[in-house]
Amino acid sequence: MKNSLIDALKSLRLSGLSQSLDVRLLEAQGHSLSHEEFLELILQDELHIRHERRIARRIKSATFRDMKTLDDFDWRFNRSIKRKPIFDLAAGHFIRERKDVLFIGPPGVGKSHLCQAIGYEAIKAGFIVLYRSIFDLVRDFLRDEALGGEERILAKYLKPDLLIVDDMGLKQLPKRSGEYLFEIVMRRYENRSTMMTSNRPIEDWGKLIGDVPAAGAILDRFLHHAQIIPIAGKSYRLRNNASQQPPAKATCKTDKETV
């Protein structure tokens, strides 16, 4: 490839095209491609590279805790989790309809994995996604409130097509947490989709937030159009823990003593 052509491609920011052009030139010669066919191929290469880079940028800006996919999920461990509703969510219809989702169940049953995997599928479908634990969310507001940047941080939470708020219920939240969460839920209500996970029943949210009226207002809006996915079962993280295995039978040492 001529240096002048390489420089021209760089000036036009056609890096994807420049990576595949040598191969495409050989392909065009070997298959006697028309000019139109050749042009279509190299433009498809450029579009493909740009699409992959766009996805990579959006994955990075989503700030997932872990890069999880539905293919990675162990469906055999907890057979009570039905695939159909999860894959329906992964198709993104609820985002287009601006509806919400709540995963609720004990720790370790796969809520965080599934919500991040659904977020990844949403990114591939062209949506903007932001993943934050509830503790990250509160810390973001507390820090920016001290610096006078509440509007900036609020805009960050209002922009995504899908906001994922993970880990509700792990522990009680700091004061004013209810105000921050209510502001986000209220402003996103019927405008953008929000997905949340909770380890505790929704009746306990007032105690967790430390503000029963705020919790009621949050749930009133969030649950209005929400699909609730309850998940039960053992913790996957503790699958090899002896506490989840059947207890061993006691062995007699004497007629009166066992262990």
N, C-alpha and C positions, 0 to 999 in steps of 0.2 A: 504494500500500500504506500502510495506516495506521501511524503512528509507534508506536502501542501494540502492533500486531502485530509490527513490526520488533523492538521491545524484548523482546517475549516470545520470539521466535525466538532472539535473542542470548542471553537468559537460559537457554534450553534447549540452547544450543550447536548450533543447527540452521542453521549458516551455508550449507550446501549447499542446503537447502530455500529459504532466503531469497533466494538468487541466482536461482532459477528460478521463484519463485512467481508473479511478474507474468505471465510467459509462460504458465504453466500455467493461470492464471485465465482468460486470453483463450482458451486452447485449450479449456477446459471450457465456456465460453460458446458458442464457435463450433461445437463438436461435440456439444453437449448431453450432456456426460459425467455419469454418475451420481456420487453422493457417493463410492461405493466405488471407482470408476475414477479419480476425481480424487485420492483419498487414496493409492491405489497408485502413481500417477505421481509425486507429490511425495515420497513415501517412497523410491522408486527413485532420484530425483535426489539425495537426501541420502545414500543408501547409496553411490552412484557417487562422489560427492565424497569421502566418507570413505575409500573404497577407493583412490582416486588419491592422497590425502594419505598413506595408510599406505605405499603403494609408494614415494613420494618420500622418506619418512622412512627406510625400509629401504635404499633406494639410497644415501642419504647416510651412514648408519651402516655400510654395507658397505665404505666407503672404497676404492672401485675407483680404480685409477690413471687409467683413461680409461673413458668411458661407451661400451662396445662392444656391438654387437648382431650377431646372425647375419646380418641383412639387410645389414650393412655389410661383411661378409667377402667378399673377392675369391676366389671359388671357382675362377675360371678361371686364376689365376696358378699355383697348385700343384694340378694335377688328381689328384695321388696321394692327396689328402685326400678321403676318402669322406664324403658327407653323412649317410648313414643312421646310423652310430654316433654322430655329433655330435648329430643331432636326437633320437636316442633318449636321449642324456644330457640334452638340454635339456628333455625331457618330465618329468624328475625322478624316474623310477622308482628309480634307484640311491640317491637320497636317502631315499626311503621304505623301501628295503631296507637302509639304513645300510651301503652299500658305498662303496669308494674308487675314485679314478681317478688315473692317472698319464699325463700327456702328456710324451713324451720325444723330443727331436730337437734339431738345431742351432739357434743363435740366428736369429731373424727369420722363422721359417716359420709363425708364427701361433698359437703355443701360448698366449701371454698373451691375445691377442684372443679366442680360442675359450673359454678358461676364464672370462673375465669375461662374455662373452656368455651362457654357460651359467648363470653366477651371476645375471645379470639375469633370465633366464627363470625361475630358481628363485624369485626374489623375487616375480615376477608370479604364481607359483603358490602364494604364501603362506608360503614358507620364509624363515628368517632366514639371512643370508649375511654372511660376513666375508672380505674379501680383504686379504692382506698378502704382501709379498715376504718371502723368508727373512731378508733383512737387517733389515727392519722388525720382524719377529718377535724376532730376537735382541736388537735394540736395546731393544725393549719390556721384555724380561726383565732385561737388564743395568741399565736405568734403575730399574725397580721393585724389583729385588733390592737396589740400593744404598739405596733408600728404605724397605725392609722391606715391600714390597707384592706379594710373589710370588703370594700366593693370589688377590689381586684381579686381577692380569693373567692368571693361569691361568684364572680363571673367565671372563674375556673370550674366551679361545680355546676353551673347552669348551662355551659356550652355543650358538653358531650351529648350525643344522641342516646347513649346508655351510660348511666352512672351506677357503679356497683359499690355498695357499702357493706363491708364484710364484718363479721365478728360481734354483732350486737349480742350482749348478754354475757360476755366473758367476765366482766366485772362492772361495778358501778362507775358511772362517768362523772367527770368534774362538773362543777356548777356551770350553768349557762349552756350546757351541752344540748338541752332540749330546745333552747332558742335557736341555736345554729342549725340543728337538724330540721326543725320546723320551717325555718326560712328556706332551706333548700327544697324540702318536700313541697311546700306551698308554691314556690316559684316554678318548680318543674311539673307540678300537677297538670295533667292534660296537655302539656307542651313537650315534654321529653320523658323517656322511660327511665325508671329507677329499679334496680334489683338489689335486694337486701338479704342477708343471712342472719339468722338468730338462733342462739343456743337455748333461749328461754322462751316460754309462752308469751304471747303478746300481752297477757294480763299483768305480766311483771315489768313491762316497759316503764311504767310510771316510777317504780322504785329505782330502776336502773338509771333513768335519766335524772331522777331527783325532782321531777316536776310532773305530777299527775295530769293537770290540765293540758300541758304541752304534749304529753304522750297521747292523750286522747285526740287532740287536734291533728297530730301527725298521722295517727292510725286512721282517722276519719277520712283523710284525703288519700293516704297511701293505699289503703285497702279497698277504696271505692272501685277501682278498675284492676285490682291486683289478682294475679293467679297465685294461689298458695300451694307450694309443693312440700308436703310433710315427708320427712325422712326419719325412719326409725332404724334400730339395729345396733350392732357392736361398733366400736371404734376400729377403723382400719389401721390406724397408727399403733394400736395395741394388739394387733392380731397375733403377735408372737408372745404376748405377755401371759405368764402363767395364770394370772388372775382371771383371764377369759377362757381358760381351759377347764374341763371338768375336774373337780378335786380328786386327788389320789385317795384310794381306799386306805384306811388306817391299818397298821400292822400291829398285831398283838405281841407284846413283850412278855407279859405274865397274864395270869387270869384276871388281874385287877388293873392292869396298866396298858394303855395304848398310846400310840403316837400318831 
